Amino acid sequence: MWRRMAAVTAAVVVAVASAGCAGSGQGPQPPGAVREVTVLGPVNSLPMDAPFHVADARGHYAAEGLAVTIRPGQGTARNIGVLLNGEADFAVVDLSAAIVQLPTLDKGGFRAVSALYQRSISTITALSSSGISRPSDLEGKRIGYPAGGTNYTLFPAYAEVAGIDASKVIWQQMDAGQLRPMLVNKKVDAVAETVIGTPGITVMAGGDPPVVLPYSDVLSDLYGNVIIASTDLIDRDPDLVARFVAATNRGLGDTIGDPHAAARVFVERVPQFKADAAVKEIELMDAYVRGPGADIGDLDPTKVMKTIVLLQGIGTIPGDLQMRPLDVIHLPCPPGRSPGTPCT
């Protein structure tokens, strides 16, 4: 299967190599006006949300004429639903799981407008006491996962490459907020998690350290979390999208540049989270924010096509579906734009 997918990927490289920025221009907002927008984080309120809080606290959004409300997310599938219902302007989703949703939409749609992580941050996380230390140990074990979660969606591909008999793994669906408590209380053997969430689990688990099995160890070409916007918003106000992306990317750069300062901002706004764990989670973000030849926020059409081919190869989306990278991503603005100026 993987050889066939590689061949298909090679065949589409020529088709996507010339893909450039989508059309953009000044939006309908009057000069000097402040636009209120809402963004959904990935799941709950976690340190992964820090770039949005930092962009707000450091005035990056204000410099772009934006007043941003940051709301806790509910995972990819639910975040997409909230976005398309008009209850948010932007949302964080896992790109692979989001691509799976696109063919199911009856009307409208969305596009990824910026990458938060150049590599997948998905992982299966267990505790040392579970006896799980390598992927093959997952056979016969119970894994908790949220509805629409990318870990569950991509597990057939992960299992094939990692040498796991996927039919022997037991999946137990639950709310995202239950995952960590169910793990540390040993109600399940492992959970669908993120690599970045490991410090928080370490704190909750006390002396039972977590075992992390990252998907990126075997599926290296996948993006992690991205920011999406509805196609309606992109069509109506592409400059708003460009301004939000530019400010958020500056906040993301500030976050990984000074994790301690970013953690202070986050904990001031989300005081129930422990500062030490927030610092450690933010420090783990750095390795995923940039990739070989990729800077903060970059979306590469060829890499997106590899993900499409992967999902078709494992039967997650129809093999005959004619999906192109620009059906998935929107490239809002070239680099070098100054804060507060329109995307041209």
Secondary structure, DSSP 8 states (H G I E B T S, - for coil): -HHHHHHHHHHHHHHHHT---------S--TT--EEEEEE-SEES-GGGHHHHHHHHTTHHHHTTEEEEEE-EE-HHHHHHHHHTTS-SEEEEEHHHHHHHGGG-SS--EEEEEES-SS--EEEEEEGGGT--SGGGGTT-EEEE-TT-HHHHHHHHHHHHHT--GGG-EEEE--GGGHHHHHHTTSSSEEEEEGGGHHHHHHHHTTS-EEEEEGGGT-TT---EEEEEEHHHHHH-HHHHHHHHHHHHHHHHHHHH-HHHHHHHHHHHSTTS-HHHHHHHHHHHHHHH-BTTB-TB---HHHHHHHHHHHHHTTSS-TT----GGGTB-----TT--TTS---
